[in-house]
Structures are given as C-alpha cells and as structure tokens.
Amino acid sequence: MHIPDGYLSPLAAAPFIALMVPVWGVAVKKVKEKVKKKHIPVLAIGAAFSFTIMMFNLPIPGGSSAHAVGAVLLAILLGPWAACLGVSVALIIQALIFGDGGILAIGANCFNMAFVMPMVGYFVYKLVKGDADEHSGRALAAAALAGYIGLNMAALFTAVEFGAQYHLFQAADGTPLYFMYPIKIAVAAMMSEHLLLAGPVEGLVTALGLRFVGSNYPALLAERSILGRYTNTEVAENV
C-alpha cells in the first residue's frame, strides 16, 4: 500500500504533508493526555510490530503493494491517536532508511495508513463490540472486522489517490505524467488483493493480537478507559 516517489504529483503530495502536520500535533496532545507513561513502551512495541509486519509486501501491478499494517490493533489497545503516532513513525523510518514508500509521499502514506485506517478501524470495533467484554468472542470478532475494514479503507484511499494522477496530470499528447492507470483500474488492482488477501490477514492479526494481550496482559485491557479510550462520537468526529 506504500506509495513510491514519482507516482504522485508534487501538487498532490504536498497537501498531504501539510495536512498531517496538524494531525500529528493533535495526536501528540491526545497521547500526552490519555496514555500513561508506563504504557509508552507498549506504543513503541506497537510501532515496531507495525514496521515489521509492513515489510512483508505482496506486489500490486502499478507500483504499490498489499500488506498488513497492525494499525487497528494498536488503536484498540491504546487509542486511535496513539496508533496514528506509532504507525507514522514506522512509515517515516521505512521511507527514510529502507526506501519503502517515497519521501515526498510520506504525508499521503501516513494519511492513509496512520490516520484513516486506525480511525475507521477503531470506530468499527467500538460499534460492533458494543458493551461486550473486552475478552469476549464478540470483541474478537469486532477486532477482526475492524482490522479488515480499516485496511481496505486505507487501500481505497490509496487507489483513488493513484488513479486521480492519471486524470489530473497528463502531457499535451495525453501521456500520463505520474501514475499510468485510470481510477477504475487502480481501484480494481488495489482492492482485489486487499479484499481477498491482505484484509483477511489484517483481521486475523488484529483478533489474535487482542487475544494474546487479553490472555497475557489483562491489566492493559482493563485500563482501556484511561489508556486512550475514546467515545464513538469523538472518533466519528475525527474520521
């Protein structure tokens, strides 16, 4: 799902960087308010987990890739704003050091995977789980569905951003200057692999991760109300 350099026009990439700067500012403020210092290592481990799982890429025709992210699991454990920071750090390191994702595309990649995905996924989790216990089967099912939907929403945003380049930026003879396929092809290529492959993996990772934490570190889930627990209304306002 990473967008490489050269696939977005600078005119399209720069606004995403400008958008993410205040988003990161809000995320830092929310984390300071809602995440206890003793759980900062959990955030660091979550960022490292996200970094690792994103390195297992399945190439997609057109220059991107399909992979799990882990953003929704981190959002469930510490809140969507904490997930925004953790996944953003992972994406920035990948781009700057490993060349996975473009430098100019950092803003777009962070918007899709570190903002849209955890916000949507967390909202779905809260909506489906309802008042069920964090250790219940319903909570695990909600986590799996949240991971699946969150990842595919991020993939959809990525596909639209790709395809829009074809329609907006062309040479005088009609040759695409950046991405070479229209939106319908970009969406079909991106969504097919995420709906059928990466999405189910993300859902499984999210559910199993929640189960592991619930079985081995139950105190973390027990303290969710003061560790970045957001109401459905607050999350909906930020999606």
N, C-alpha and C positions, 0 to 999 in steps of 0.2 A: 504493500500500500504506500510505500515511500515514494515521494515524487522526486525524481532526479533533477539536477540543474539542466536547463535547456528545454524543458517540457512546459514550463510556464513562462509567459512573457514577464519581463520585469514590471510592466504596468499592472499585471495581475498578481505577482508575487509580493510586491512591496506593501500593498494594503493589508495583507495577512500579517506581515511583521508588525505593522503599525497597530493592528487590532490586538495582537497577542500581548503587546507590552502592557496595556492596562489590565488585561486578563490576568497576566502573571502577578501584577501588583495586587489585585483583589485576592488572588489565590494565596499569596504570602500573608496577607492580612487575615484571611479566614483560617489558615493553618495556625498562625500565632494564637488566635482566639480559641480554637476548638480542639487542637491536637496537643496532648500533654507532652512535655519534654521527654518523658521516659519512653514515649512511643515514636519518637523521631527515628530511632534505629529501624522500626518497622517500615517507616516510609522509605528509608534508604534501601532496605532489603526488597521492598516492593518495586522500587525503581530499577534495582539490579535484576530482579526477576523479569521485569518488562523488557529491559535491554537484552537479556539472554534469549527470551522466547521470540523476540522480533528478529533475531539473527537467523532463524530457520525460515528462509524465504522460498516460496514457490513462484517462479517467474510467470508473469502475465504478458501476453502479446501487447506490445506498445511501449514497454519500458518500465512498468511498475511490477509489483509482486503481491502475493497473498500470504498472510501470516497472522498468527495470533498476536495479541498485544498485552493482555493482562490488565488493562486499564480499569475494567469494570470490577474485577476482584479487589483491586486497591481502593476503588471508590466505595465498595461495600464495607471494607474494613476500616477506613479512615475518613471517608467522605470524598465527594467528587472534586473538591478544590485541592485536597491533598494529592489525589490521583493526577490532577492537572499538572501539578509541580513535578511529581515523580516521573511521569511519562515524558514530560517536556525535557527534563534533564537527560533521560535516556536517549531521546531523539537527537538532542543537540550534540551529545557525545558521539553518537553514531555518525552524524553528518560531518563533524569537525575532524574526527580521528580515523574513522573507518570508511568514510565515503559512502555510507548507506543513507541515501537521501541527499538532496542538494543543499548547499549553503544558502543560496537565495530562497530556496523552498522551505527553509526551516519554519517560517511562520505558518505556511499552509499545512505542512505536516503536523505541526503542533496543534493547529486549529482542529484538524480532522481527528487525530488520534488521542490528543491530550485534553481536548475540550469537548467536542461533540460526543465522542464515544463514552467517556465516564459520566457526563451529564445525562445523556439519554439512557445509558445502561442503569444508572442509579435510580432514575425516575421509574423505569420499568420494574426494577427489583422491588422498590417500595410499593408500587401499585399492585403487583402480583402477590407479594408476600402478605400484604395487609397487616393484620395483628398477629399473625402466626409467630411462633417461637423461632429464634434465630437458628436453632438446631433441628428444626422440623424438616420433614420431607418437602413440605411446600416451600420453605425458604430455599432449599437446594434447587428445586425446580425453578423458582423465581430467579435464582442466580444464573442458572444455565440459560434461561430465556433472555435474561438481561445481557449476558455476555454475547449471545448470538445476535440480538437486535442491535446492541451498541456497536459491535464490529461492523455489521452490514450498513448501518447508518454512516459510519465513518468512510466505508468503501464507496457508498453512493455519493457522498460529498466529493471524494477524490475523483471519481469518474466524471462527475459534472464539471469539475474544475479542469480536468484534462480535456474533455470534449469541447468545452467552451473556447479553448485556444484555437481550435480548428476553425471555428466560425468567426472569431473576432480578429484574428491576426493572420492575414494572408498577403502574399506578394501581389504585384499588379497583374500577374498572369494566373492568379488563383492558387498558387502553390502555398500550402500551409507553412508558416514560419516556425512554428514550435511543435505542437502535437499534431500528428498526421492523420488522425481519425476523427470523424464527427461524433457528437454526443451519443447517438444511438449505438454505435459500435463500442465506444468507450464504456458505456454503462453495461452493455451485454457482456463484454470481456471481463470487466472488473467484478460484476455482481455474480456471474455464474460460478466463479471459483470461490468467492466468499460465501455465497449462499450454500454451496454444496460441500466445500472442503474446510476453508478457514473458519467459517462461522460455527459449525459443529465442534471443531477443536476448541475454539474460544469458549463456547458454552460449557464444554466438558472441563476445561482448565478452571473456569470460574467456579463451577459447582464443587469440583474436587478440592480446589484450594480453600473454599469456605468450609468444607467438611473437615479438612486437615486442621485448619485453625481452630474450629469448634471442638475437635477432639483433643488437641494437644495444648491449646492456649485458650481455654474457655473464658478466662478473665478478659481477654481482648474484646470478645463479642459482648460480654456482659457490660462493658463500659462504653458501648457504642453511643449511648445517649449523650456522653460528654466527650467523645472522641470523633468529632466531625459528623455527628448525626444531624441531618437536615430534614426539614419537613418537606412533604411533596410540593407544597406551594412555593417554597423558596427555590427548590430545584427547578420547578416548571418555569419560574420567572427568569432563570438563567439559561435555559435551553434555547 
